[in-house]
Amino acid sequence: MKPLFNLFILPVFFIVACNNNESEKQAAPAGAPVIEKMNAVQTAATPSLNGLWELTDIAGIKTDLAKLYPRQKPNLNFDLQSGAVRGSTACNRFLCQVKIEGEKMSFGDPAITKVACPGDGEKVFLEALKKINSFSIIDSNFLQLRADSLDMMRFSKKL
């Protein structure tokens, strides 16, 4: 009986436990990262940030993006109403605050899962994300993130 429990019931428990629904987000346990609402004046361009963006280019890497991220590319999923961004480093998932004022953008310290990741892709992505201080949206389909005047990362709109 115990092997059946382990094979069928435990996976169902983990799937249900990992599901993020609205009631769980509002009733977060003590010690969970708190996402404060954004206290920024939104321009007409910022609402189009909402949604999923996939990395298409990152500055300063000497290797091909497909080799740096062989399974999947990092992504950002903005929720401007809550002032949060969720995403994937291509290996781990993360959640952090995002502050936007006009074309200025900064990311808070991420809460991140702790899966061991091969290669340097996650490190490169997270280090670049820390440096971001401005952004622009190009043709509603591309997001350019900059550190001062240096283009650091480019994303394409997925949803």
C-alpha positions as CSV (number, residue, x, y, z in Angstrom):
1,M,0.0,0.0,0.0
2,K,2.8,2.4,0.9
3,P,4.4,2.2,-2.6
4,L,1.1,3.1,-4.2
5,F,0.8,6.1,-1.9
6,N,4.3,7.2,-2.8
7,L,3.7,6.8,-6.5
8,F,0.3,8.4,-6.9
9,I,-0.7,10.5,-3.8
10,L,2.6,12.3,-3.1
11,P,3.0,13.7,-6.7
12,V,-0.6,14.9,-6.6
13,F,0.1,16.6,-3.2
14,F,3.2,18.4,-4.6
15,I,1.4,19.6,-7.7
16,V,-1.5,21.0,-5.6
17,A,0.9,22.5,-3.1
18,C,2.9,24.3,-5.8
19,N,-0.2,25.8,-7.5
20,N,-0.3,29.6,-6.9
21,N,-3.8,30.8,-6.7
22,E,-5.1,34.1,-5.6
23,S,-6.1,33.0,-2.0
24,E,-2.6,31.7,-1.4
25,K,-1.0,34.9,-2.6
26,Q,-3.0,37.0,-0.2
27,A,-2.5,34.6,2.7
28,A,1.2,34.3,2.4
29,P,3.1,32.7,5.3
30,A,5.3,34.8,7.6
31,G,8.7,35.3,6.1
32,A,7.5,35.1,2.5
33,P,8.7,38.0,0.3
34,V,6.2,40.8,0.4
35,I,5.4,42.5,-2.9
36,E,4.4,46.1,-2.4
37,K,2.3,47.9,-4.9
38,M,4.3,50.1,-7.2
39,N,4.4,53.7,-6.2
40,A,5.2,55.0,-9.6
41,V,3.5,57.2,-12.1
42,Q,2.8,55.0,-15.1
43,T,3.3,56.4,-18.6
44,A,1.2,55.3,-21.5
45,A,4.0,52.8,-22.5
46,T,4.2,51.0,-19.1
47,P,0.9,49.0,-19.3
48,S,2.2,47.3,-22.3
49,L,5.0,45.8,-20.1
50,N,2.4,43.4,-18.6
51,G,2.8,39.9,-19.7
52,L,5.5,37.4,-20.6
53,W,8.8,38.4,-22.3
54,E,11.5,36.0,-23.4
55,L,15.2,36.8,-23.6
56,T,16.5,37.2,-27.1
57,D,19.9,38.9,-26.5
58,I,22.2,39.7,-23.6
59,A,25.3,42.0,-23.8
60,G,28.8,41.0,-22.9
61,I,28.5,37.2,-23.4
62,K,31.1,35.5,-25.5
63,T,29.1,32.4,-26.2
64,D,26.0,31.9,-28.3
65,L,22.7,32.4,-26.5
66,A,21.5,28.9,-27.5
67,K,24.6,27.4,-25.9
68,L,24.3,29.5,-22.7
69,Y,20.6,28.5,-22.3
70,P,20.3,25.1,-24.1
71,R,16.9,24.0,-22.6
72,Q,15.0,27.3,-22.4
73,K,15.7,31.0,-22.4
74,P,15.2,33.2,-19.3
75,N,12.0,35.2,-19.2
76,L,10.2,37.9,-17.3
77,N,6.5,38.1,-16.5
78,F,5.5,41.6,-15.4
79,D,2.4,42.2,-13.2
80,L,2.4,46.0,-12.9
81,Q,-0.8,46.1,-10.8
82,S,1.1,44.3,-8.0
83,G,4.5,45.8,-8.8
84,A,6.0,42.4,-9.2
85,V,7.9,40.5,-11.8
86,R,8.1,36.7,-11.9
87,G,10.3,34.8,-14.2
88,S,12.8,32.1,-15.0
89,T,16.6,32.2,-15.1
90,A,16.2,29.2,-17.5
91,C,17.0,27.0,-14.5
92,N,15.3,28.5,-11.4
93,R,12.1,30.5,-10.9
94,F,12.2,33.9,-9.2
95,L,9.9,36.6,-7.9
96,C,10.9,40.2,-7.1
97,Q,9.6,43.8,-6.9
98,V,9.9,46.0,-9.9
99,K,9.9,49.8,-9.6
100,I,9.0,51.9,-12.7
101,E,9.0,55.6,-13.0
102,G,8.7,56.8,-16.5
103,E,11.5,55.1,-18.4
104,K,13.4,54.2,-15.2
105,M,13.2,50.6,-14.0
106,S,14.8,48.8,-11.1
107,F,14.4,45.3,-9.8
108,G,14.4,44.3,-6.1
109,D,16.3,41.4,-4.6
110,P,14.7,38.2,-6.0
111,A,13.3,35.3,-4.0
112,I,14.6,32.4,-6.0
113,T,14.4,28.6,-6.1
114,K,17.6,26.7,-5.4
115,V,17.9,24.1,-8.1
116,A,21.6,23.4,-9.1
117,C,22.2,24.9,-12.5
118,P,24.7,23.8,-15.1
119,G,26.9,26.4,-16.7
120,D,27.0,30.2,-16.2
121,G,23.7,31.2,-17.8
122,E,21.8,31.9,-14.5
123,K,24.7,33.9,-13.1
124,V,25.0,36.0,-16.3
125,F,21.3,36.7,-16.3
126,L,20.9,37.7,-12.6
127,E,24.0,39.9,-12.7
128,A,22.7,41.8,-15.8
129,L,19.2,42.1,-14.1
130,K,20.8,43.8,-11.1
131,K,22.4,46.5,-13.3
132,I,19.2,47.5,-15.1
133,N,18.0,51.1,-14.5
134,S,16.0,52.0,-17.6
135,F,13.9,50.4,-20.4
136,S,12.2,51.0,-23.6
137,I,9.5,49.2,-25.6
138,I,10.1,48.9,-29.4
139,D,7.0,48.3,-31.6
140,S,5.1,46.8,-28.7
141,N,7.0,43.5,-29.3
142,F,10.5,44.1,-27.9
143,L,11.7,45.2,-24.5
144,Q,15.1,46.7,-24.2
145,L,16.7,46.8,-20.7
146,R,19.6,49.2,-20.2
147,A,22.2,50.0,-17.6
148,D,22.7,53.7,-18.0
149,S,23.1,54.1,-21.8
150,L,24.4,50.5,-22.4
151,D,21.8,48.1,-23.9
152,M,22.1,45.0,-21.6
153,M,19.2,42.7,-22.5
154,R,16.5,42.4,-25.1
155,F,13.3,40.4,-24.8
156,S,10.5,39.6,-27.2
157,K,6.8,39.6,-26.2
158,K,5.3,36.2,-25.7
159,L,1.9,36.9,-24.2
